[in-house]
Amino acid sequence: MSLDLLERLAATTPTNEVRLFAAYYCLAFALQLALGMRRHSRYLRVQPSPAGPPRPRLLGLLALPTLAPRTTDALGVGLLLALLLAALGPAPRLATLIALGLYFAYFSQLLNLGSVIRKTNTAPQVLLVLAAAPGLDAPLCSANASWPLDLIRALVALVYFASGVAKLRAAGLGWVNHGRTLQAYLLEHWLLLDTQAGRRLAGRRRVCAALSAATLAWELSAPLLLLAPSIAPAWVACALLFHAGTLVTMRINYLKYTGIVLPVFLTASLSEHLPRLAARLAELLSLLQ
Amino acid sequence: MTDPVAVALFAAALLGLALAALVLDRDLWPFAPYSMFSRRHSPAEIHVFRLLFVCRDGARAFWSPRFRYEARYLSGEVAAIASDPTLDPATRRTALIALTLRAFAYALREDPGLDAAAIAELVLVHREIDDAPELRSRDAPLLRLPLAPASQEDPP
């Protein structure tokens, strides 16, 4: 990055947060997709599953057709290119819309795959909102409506809140059950998947009780993110710890596709700090020169 | 989209769908109620079924699918067959044998390194937790399926 560019960035106010987030998100999604495509392709080639459930329908209504593995591979490559173009290309809105369509075509074939099931649900929601966002194709240093990022924040907060509400609906506050419920789920995964870390955690009942209560409180607190954005860094840190925990103890990886959307809660503070950070870097570079 | 009414309708539609999935407790892909792990449980209530390979040399290994949800799907399907009150014992056994063979065929497709000839028996194992402080597993065979007659000797 040249000194001139850094100085211009340092002098830039305001920042187009929508464009900045869209570029980041599309690149992050493209990276995760690229890392997973080989596995997706292998999964498609060993189907049919001996006991898998039927694939979910679009909006619970429309069953999307089953495609040949080669066709699906090609759609995946198309999705990857569309995401890269959405992040870096000259027509981000068109590329985002194409990526949205290709998401449904590609991921509809993979919905029963453990690393995909429900974990990519936020992606089409984010892409749809970005495709409708006024700031998507505006310059990086222009002020734009904040509603697209507010809407994405509300949709993501609802994901976590829904999970907390589901626990309250099914079991009430008794879900915590002195840590017994968490113990049970950890042990179920150990019996099925030999997750030794989960087995070890299940042996610590007091820790399970504390983690259960903390999880429920953290999930139900998600709407507070919309009312008090200042709690976002702490809340996102908890989210990352939670997802890292389920990955280690239960091999459930929400970091891959859902984790990448969490920085949306930090965009306001990022855009506040970005010019200051650029100014510091410019200072440093000028000293070095 | 800059028209405030259009923006409001757009946001209401998206949030409405997300709330509908939550209220109906139903997957409306890409919206979901995220009700996984929401039931209250205790370790004593947990039980699963796994496929065990018994090799000709006596070695035993649980099937650990590369696509790990297959283990969960298989366990759920076995549980559904095993607890179906409408099935008589012979029909239940036939259904379990068919499912076990489908799972074995899938395991061979999924892992080309798996040597079918080395496997002497497929066993569906019922696994549960012994709810003593040690939280050990308690395993019992539900179905044994020899892949070769017991009397058949391997060639020297």
HADDOCK unambig.tbl for C-alpha pairs under 7 A between the chains (distance, minus, plus):
assign (segid A and resid 46 and name CA) (segid B and resid 106 and name CA) 6.92 0.50 0.50
assign (segid A and resid 46 and name CA) (segid B and resid 109 and name CA) 5.73 0.50 0.50
assign (segid A and resid 46 and name CA) (segid B and resid 110 and name CA) 5.68 0.50 0.50
assign (segid A and resid 49 and name CA) (segid B and resid 106 and name CA) 6.80 0.50 0.50
assign (segid A and resid 50 and name CA) (segid B and resid 99 and name CA) 6.85 0.50 0.50
assign (segid A and resid 50 and name CA) (segid B and resid 102 and name CA) 5.33 0.50 0.50
assign (segid A and resid 50 and name CA) (segid B and resid 103 and name CA) 5.18 0.50 0.50
assign (segid A and resid 50 and name CA) (segid B and resid 106 and name CA) 6.56 0.50 0.50
assign (segid A and resid 51 and name CA) (segid B and resid 73 and name CA) 5.44 0.50 0.50
assign (segid A and resid 51 and name CA) (segid B and resid 74 and name CA) 5.38 0.50 0.50
assign (segid A and resid 51 and name CA) (segid B and resid 77 and name CA) 6.14 0.50 0.50
assign (segid A and resid 52 and name CA) (segid B and resid 73 and name CA) 5.42 0.50 0.50
assign (segid A and resid 56 and name CA) (segid B and resid 29 and name CA) 6.50 0.50 0.50
assign (segid A and resid 57 and name CA) (segid B and resid 29 and name CA) 6.31 0.50 0.50
assign (segid A and resid 58 and name CA) (segid B and resid 28 and name CA) 6.49 0.50 0.50
assign (segid A and resid 58 and name CA) (segid B and resid 29 and name CA) 5.12 0.50 0.50
assign (segid A and resid 58 and name CA) (segid B and resid 30 and name CA) 6.98 0.50 0.50
assign (segid A and resid 59 and name CA) (segid B and resid 28 and name CA) 3.97 0.50 0.50
assign (segid A and resid 59 and name CA) (segid B and resid 29 and name CA) 4.83 0.50 0.50
assign (segid A and resid 59 and name CA) (segid B and resid 30 and name CA) 6.64 0.50 0.50
assign (segid A and resid 60 and name CA) (segid B and resid 27 and name CA) 6.22 0.50 0.50
assign (segid A and resid 60 and name CA) (segid B and resid 28 and name CA) 4.22 0.50 0.50
assign (segid A and resid 60 and name CA) (segid B and resid 29 and name CA) 6.13 0.50 0.50
assign (segid A and resid 113 and name CA) (segid B and resid 67 and name CA) 6.97 0.50 0.50
assign (segid A and resid 113 and name CA) (segid B and resid 69 and name CA) 6.82 0.50 0.50
assign (segid A and resid 114 and name CA) (segid B and resid 67 and name CA) 6.75 0.50 0.50
assign (segid A and resid 114 and name CA) (segid B and resid 68 and name CA) 6.61 0.50 0.50
assign (segid A and resid 114 and name CA) (segid B and resid 69 and name CA) 5.08 0.50 0.50
assign (segid A and resid 121 and name CA) (segid B and resid 30 and name CA) 4.81 0.50 0.50
assign (segid A and resid 121 and name CA) (segid B and resid 31 and name CA) 6.43 0.50 0.50
assign (segid A and resid 132 and name CA) (segid B and resid 1 and name CA) 5.53 0.50 0.50
assign (segid A and resid 133 and name CA) (segid B and resid 1 and name CA) 6.09 0.50 0.50
assign (segid A and resid 134 and name CA) (segid B and resid 1 and name CA) 5.57 0.50 0.50
assign (segid A and resid 134 and name CA) (segid B and resid 2 and name CA) 6.40 0.50 0.50
assign (segid A and resid 151 and name CA) (segid B and resid 11 and name CA) 6.68 0.50 0.50
assign (segid A and resid 155 and name CA) (segid B and resid 15 and name CA) 6.60 0.50 0.50
assign (segid A and resid 162 and name CA) (segid B and resid 22 and name CA) 6.08 0.50 0.50
assign (segid A and resid 162 and name CA) (segid B and resid 33 and name CA) 5.96 0.50 0.50
assign (segid A and resid 162 and name CA) (segid B and resid 34 and name CA) 6.22 0.50 0.50
assign (segid A and resid 163 and name CA) (segid B and resid 33 and name CA) 6.88 0.50 0.50
assign (segid A and resid 163 and name CA) (segid B and resid 34 and name CA) 4.98 0.50 0.50
assign (segid A and resid 163 and name CA) (segid B and resid 35 and name CA) 5.78 0.50 0.50
assign (segid A and resid 166 and name CA) (segid B and resid 35 and name CA) 5.07 0.50 0.50
assign (segid A and resid 166 and name CA) (segid B and resid 38 and name CA) 5.86 0.50 0.50
assign (segid A and resid 167 and name CA) (segid B and resid 35 and name CA) 6.93 0.50 0.50
assign (segid A and resid 167 and name CA) (segid B and resid 38 and name CA) 4.14 0.50 0.50
assign (segid A and resid 167 and name CA) (segid B and resid 39 and name CA) 6.54 0.50 0.50
assign (segid A and resid 170 and name CA) (segid B and resid 38 and name CA) 6.06 0.50 0.50
assign (segid A and resid 170 and name CA) (segid B and resid 39 and name CA) 5.55 0.50 0.50
assign (segid A and resid 171 and name CA) (segid B and resid 39 and name CA) 5.90 0.50 0.50
assign (segid A and resid 171 and name CA) (segid B and resid 40 and name CA) 5.60 0.50 0.50
assign (segid A and resid 175 and name CA) (segid B and resid 39 and name CA) 6.90 0.50 0.50
assign (segid A and resid 175 and name CA) (segid B and resid 40 and name CA) 4.93 0.50 0.50
assign (segid A and resid 180 and name CA) (segid B and resid 41 and name CA) 6.68 0.50 0.50
assign (segid A and resid 180 and name CA) (segid B and resid 42 and name CA) 5.00 0.50 0.50
assign (segid A and resid 180 and name CA) (segid B and resid 43 and name CA) 6.70 0.50 0.50
assign (segid A and resid 181 and name CA) (segid B and resid 40 and name CA) 5.50 0.50 0.50
assign (segid A and resid 181 and name CA) (segid B and resid 41 and name CA) 4.57 0.50 0.50
assign (segid A and resid 181 and name CA) (segid B and resid 42 and name CA) 5.27 0.50 0.50
assign (segid A and resid 183 and name CA) (segid B and resid 43 and name CA) 6.36 0.50 0.50
assign (segid A and resid 184 and name CA) (segid B and resid 41 and name CA) 6.09 0.50 0.50
assign (segid A and resid 184 and name CA) (segid B and resid 42 and name CA) 5.17 0.50 0.50
assign (segid A and resid 184 and name CA) (segid B and resid 43 and name CA) 4.20 0.50 0.50
assign (segid A and resid 184 and name CA) (segid B and resid 46 and name CA) 6.36 0.50 0.50
assign (segid A and resid 188 and name CA) (segid B and resid 46 and name CA) 6.18 0.50 0.50
assign (segid A and resid 191 and name CA) (segid B and resid 48 and name CA) 6.96 0.50 0.50
assign (segid A and resid 191 and name CA) (segid B and resid 127 and name CA) 6.82 0.50 0.50
assign (segid A and resid 192 and name CA) (segid B and resid 48 and name CA) 6.83 0.50 0.50
assign (segid A and resid 192 and name CA) (segid B and resid 50 and name CA) 6.91 0.50 0.50
assign (segid A and resid 192 and name CA) (segid B and resid 71 and name CA) 6.58 0.50 0.50
assign (segid A and resid 192 and name CA) (segid B and resid 72 and name CA) 6.98 0.50 0.50
assign (segid A and resid 193 and name CA) (segid B and resid 64 and name CA) 6.81 0.50 0.50
